[in-house]
Amino acid sequence: MSSSNPDQARRAGCALDAANFFLADVRDGLGPYLAVYLLTEQHWDEARIGLVMSIATIAGILAQTPAGALIDATRAKRLVMVIAAVMVTLASLSLPIFPAFLPVALSQGIAQAAAVIFPPSIAAVSLGIFGPAAFTRRIGRNETFNHAGNAVAAGLAGLSAYWFGPTVVFYLLGAMAIASLLSILAIPERAIDHDLARGLHDADADDSRPDRPSGFAVLLTCRPLLVFAICVLLFHLSNAAMLPLVGQKLALQDKNMGTSLMSACIVAAQLVMVPFAMLVGARADRWGHKRFFLAALLILPLRGVLYTLSDNPFWLVGVQLLDGVGAGIFGAIFPVIVADLMRDTGRFNVAQGAVITAQSIGAALSTTLAGLVVVGAGYGAAFLTLGAVAAIGAVVCFVVLPETRQIADGGARPKGKTAATASAIAAE
């Protein structure tokens, strides 16, 4: 553990638990409730809603890599997270006051751009407090609290909206935002080692530690990072459209029942993610980081095939629970692999942002691909196509991506250069 003060580190860990729990709702803003609110309360048509959501998505994609670079550069990580949480909350709470198209598009673009700060910030603070030896376990714990927060927020939103209408999500978001701000500020500033937080390690841990961060070219010269980004893009190209397709099939059978089943499915999937995030945190350093990522990829072809076997609503919801397995593993292992690859480069967070950009592009293209296949060949063909995309990603991962684990014995650091450093040297 990086912090030399056990009480300070314990306090920081508890504050991180709370921050992950409450930010689970804040980081997504209104998320899936935005379309519902604009449709039912503001009476927008589907085209305008889709355009606003596309603008927000593009803003998030453009902000990903700069956000990572900011987190690498700044020593005011808590302040950056606080500002981002305030911006997301204010942008979302402005909707009832300014419901015209331009203010809504602007506010949701700002909210999405601000929200991309949270994943690299939380990972950076975790690495800066607990160090590389405990990082995998800490990320698993972060994801556990994040999924628990998502499940609780979704459950509260669903029940509250049933009794009080869609606008109740604004009040829920405000309450979660206040709690998240208090949690972030409870993280002791002195507990964060900002060199560790960007992927530079303690000077006394290895005499070969770089004096300063690597150049940004490391993002393009680290071949394993590029391979990982391709695999991540394929994962989300496959995964992002599966839940919407399930929702469409459920709605075609029974509009009212479909909505209820989808809400239950989202909550249940989040709960399934909790134990798998815990499993990654507890076992990934021992079993191998690549193996867990490969398992997350292989879940997707299995889901794609199973969806084609029956149109029974409960079967579809049951298969969708496998999303909790794949997404639970992916969310926990993603920052760990990036930290492996960017070890000693000082570019951990900008690398996270760059790979998340690839992830976002894959997710954005996923629904378009699925829609085209559904129109041309039906739902079964769409599920199989999405599954095949993930299968390609699994093959690339198995054949090309090396095992990235660098802490296999409970904390000892390996000798020699990291993958990123070696690739950068080879490129020079």
ChimeraX attribute file (.defattr): number of C-alpha atoms within 10 A of each C-alpha:
attribute: neighborCount
match mode: 1-to-1
recipient: residues
	/A:1	16
	/A:2	21
	/A:3	18
	/A:4	10
	/A:5	12
	/A:6	12
	/A:7	10
	/A:8	16
	/A:9	21
	/A:10	14
	/A:11	16
	/A:12	26
	/A:13	21
	/A:14	13
	/A:15	20
	/A:16	24
	/A:17	20
	/A:18	23
	/A:19	27
	/A:20	28
	/A:21	27
	/A:22	29
	/A:23	30
	/A:24	24
	/A:25	26
	/A:26	31
	/A:27	25
	/A:28	17
	/A:29	29
	/A:30	23
	/A:31	15
	/A:32	10
	/A:33	17
	/A:34	18
	/A:35	20
	/A:36	17
	/A:37	20
	/A:38	20
	/A:39	15
	/A:40	12
	/A:41	14
	/A:42	14
	/A:43	11
	/A:44	17
	/A:45	12
	/A:46	12
	/A:47	8
	/A:48	15
	/A:49	20
	/A:50	12
	/A:51	13
	/A:52	21
	/A:53	20
	/A:54	16
	/A:55	16
	/A:56	21
	/A:57	20
	/A:58	16
	/A:59	20
	/A:60	25
	/A:61	22
	/A:62	16
	/A:63	21
	/A:64	29
	/A:65	22
	/A:66	17
	/A:67	27
	/A:68	27
	/A:69	21
	/A:70	18
	/A:71	28
	/A:72	25
	/A:73	18
	/A:74	13
	/A:75	16
	/A:76	12
	/A:77	24
	/A:78	21
	/A:79	14
	/A:80	19
	/A:81	24
	/A:82	19
	/A:83	15
	/A:84	23
	/A:85	27
	/A:86	20
	/A:87	20
	/A:88	26
	/A:89	26
	/A:90	18
	/A:91	22
	/A:92	24
	/A:93	19
	/A:94	15
	/A:95	21
	/A:96	15
	/A:97	9
	/A:98	12
	/A:99	15
	/A:100	12
	/A:101	15
	/A:102	10
	/A:103	15
	/A:104	23
	/A:105	21
	/A:106	15
	/A:107	23
	/A:108	28
	/A:109	23
	/A:110	22
	/A:111	28
	/A:112	28
	/A:113	23
	/A:114	27
	/A:115	25
	/A:116	26
	/A:117	27
	/A:118	24
	/A:119	21
	/A:120	28
	/A:121	22
	/A:122	23
	/A:123	22
	/A:124	30
	/A:125	25
	/A:126	26
	/A:127	31
	/A:128	25
	/A:129	29
	/A:130	24
	/A:131	24
	/A:132	27
	/A:133	20
	/A:134	19
	/A:135	25
	/A:136	29
	/A:137	22
	/A:138	26
	/A:139	26
	/A:140	28
	/A:141	24
	/A:142	28
	/A:143	29
	/A:144	28
	/A:145	24
	/A:146	26
	/A:147	27
	/A:148	22
	/A:149	23
	/A:150	23
	/A:151	25
	/A:152	19
	/A:153	22
	/A:154	20
	/A:155	17
	/A:156	15
	/A:157	23
	/A:158	20
	/A:159	13
	/A:160	16
	/A:161	14
	/A:162	11
	/A:163	9
	/A:164	11
	/A:165	15
	/A:166	19
	/A:167	16
	/A:168	17
	/A:169	25
	/A:170	20
	/A:171	12
	/A:172	17
	/A:173	26
	/A:174	19
	/A:175	15
	/A:176	22
	/A:177	26
	/A:178	17
	/A:179	17
	/A:180	28
	/A:181	21
	/A:182	15
	/A:183	22
	/A:184	26
	/A:185	15
	/A:186	18
	/A:187	24
	/A:188	16
	/A:189	18
	/A:190	13
	/A:191	21
	/A:192	25
	/A:193	23
	/A:194	25
	/A:195	21
	/A:196	24
	/A:197	31
	/A:198	32
	/A:199	27
	/A:200	24
	/A:201	24
	/A:202	15
	/A:203	12
	/A:204	8
	/A:205	10
	/A:206	13
	/A:207	8
	/A:208	13
	/A:209	17
	/A:210	15
	/A:211	11
	/A:212	11
	/A:213	19
	/A:214	18
	/A:215	11
	/A:216	14
	/A:217	10
	/A:218	22
	/A:219	22
	/A:220	15
	/A:221	20
	/A:222	22
	/A:223	19
	/A:224	23
	/A:225	25
	/A:226	17
	/A:227	17
	/A:228	25
	/A:229	21
	/A:230	18
	/A:231	28
	/A:232	27
	/A:233	26
	/A:234	27
	/A:235	31
	/A:236	26
	/A:237	29
	/A:238	31
	/A:239	29
	/A:240	20
	/A:241	22
	/A:242	25
	/A:243	18
	/A:244	14
	/A:245	19
	/A:246	22
	/A:247	20
	/A:248	17
	/A:249	18
	/A:250	24
	/A:251	18
	/A:252	11
	/A:253	13
	/A:254	12
	/A:255	13
	/A:256	11
	/A:257	12
	/A:258	20
	/A:259	15
	/A:260	13
	/A:261	17
	/A:262	21
	/A:263	15
	/A:264	16
	/A:265	23
	/A:266	21
	/A:267	21
	/A:268	19
	/A:269	22
	/A:270	25
	/A:271	22
	/A:272	23
	/A:273	29
	/A:274	24
	/A:275	20
	/A:276	23
	/A:277	30
	/A:278	23
	/A:279	19
	/A:280	29
	/A:281	25
	/A:282	17
	/A:283	15
	/A:284	25
	/A:285	23
	/A:286	13
	/A:287	13
	/A:288	17
	/A:289	23
	/A:290	20
	/A:291	16
	/A:292	21
	/A:293	27
	/A:294	22
	/A:295	15
	/A:296	24
	/A:297	31
	/A:298	20
	/A:299	21
	/A:300	30
	/A:301	22
	/A:302	17
	/A:303	23
	/A:304	25
	/A:305	18
	/A:306	18
	/A:307	23
	/A:308	15
	/A:309	11
	/A:310	11
	/A:311	14
	/A:312	13
	/A:313	19
	/A:314	13
	/A:315	13
	/A:316	23
	/A:317	23
	/A:318	16
	/A:319	18
	/A:320	23
	/A:321	20
	/A:322	19
	/A:323	25
	/A:324	27
	/A:325	23
	/A:326	26
	/A:327	24
	/A:328	28
	/A:329	29
	/A:330	24
	/A:331	23
	/A:332	29
	/A:333	26
	/A:334	19
	/A:335	24
	/A:336	27
	/A:337	23
	/A:338	22
	/A:339	30
	/A:340	22
	/A:341	26
	/A:342	28
	/A:343	24
	/A:344	28
	/A:345	25
	/A:346	27
	/A:347	29
	/A:348	31
	/A:349	31
	/A:350	25
	/A:351	29
	/A:352	27
	/A:353	25
	/A:354	24
	/A:355	26
	/A:356	24
	/A:357	22
	/A:358	23
	/A:359	22
	/A:360	23
	/A:361	18
	/A:362	22
	/A:363	22
	/A:364	19
	/A:365	16
	/A:366	22
	/A:367	21
	/A:368	13
	/A:369	16
	/A:370	26
	/A:371	16
	/A:372	12
	/A:373	19
	/A:374	16
	/A:375	11
	/A:376	11
	/A:377	11
	/A:378	13
	/A:379	20
	/A:380	18
	/A:381	18
	/A:382	24
	/A:383	27
	/A:384	22
	/A:385	19
	/A:386	29
	/A:387	26
	/A:388	19
	/A:389	21
	/A:390	28
	/A:391	22
	/A:392	17
	/A:393	24
	/A:394	25
	/A:395	15
	/A:396	17
	/A:397	23
	/A:398	15
	/A:399	8
	/A:400	13
	/A:401	19
	/A:402	14
	/A:403	15
	/A:404	20
	/A:405	19
	/A:406	22
	/A:407	20
	/A:408	15
	/A:409	11
	/A:410	10
	/A:411	15
	/A:412	12
	/A:413	14
	/A:414	12
	/A:415	9
	/A:416	10
	/A:417	14
	/A:418	19
	/A:419	21
	/A:420	25
	/A:421	21
	/A:422	15
	/A:423	18
	/A:424	20
	/A:425	13
	/A:426	10
	/A:427	12
	/A:428	6
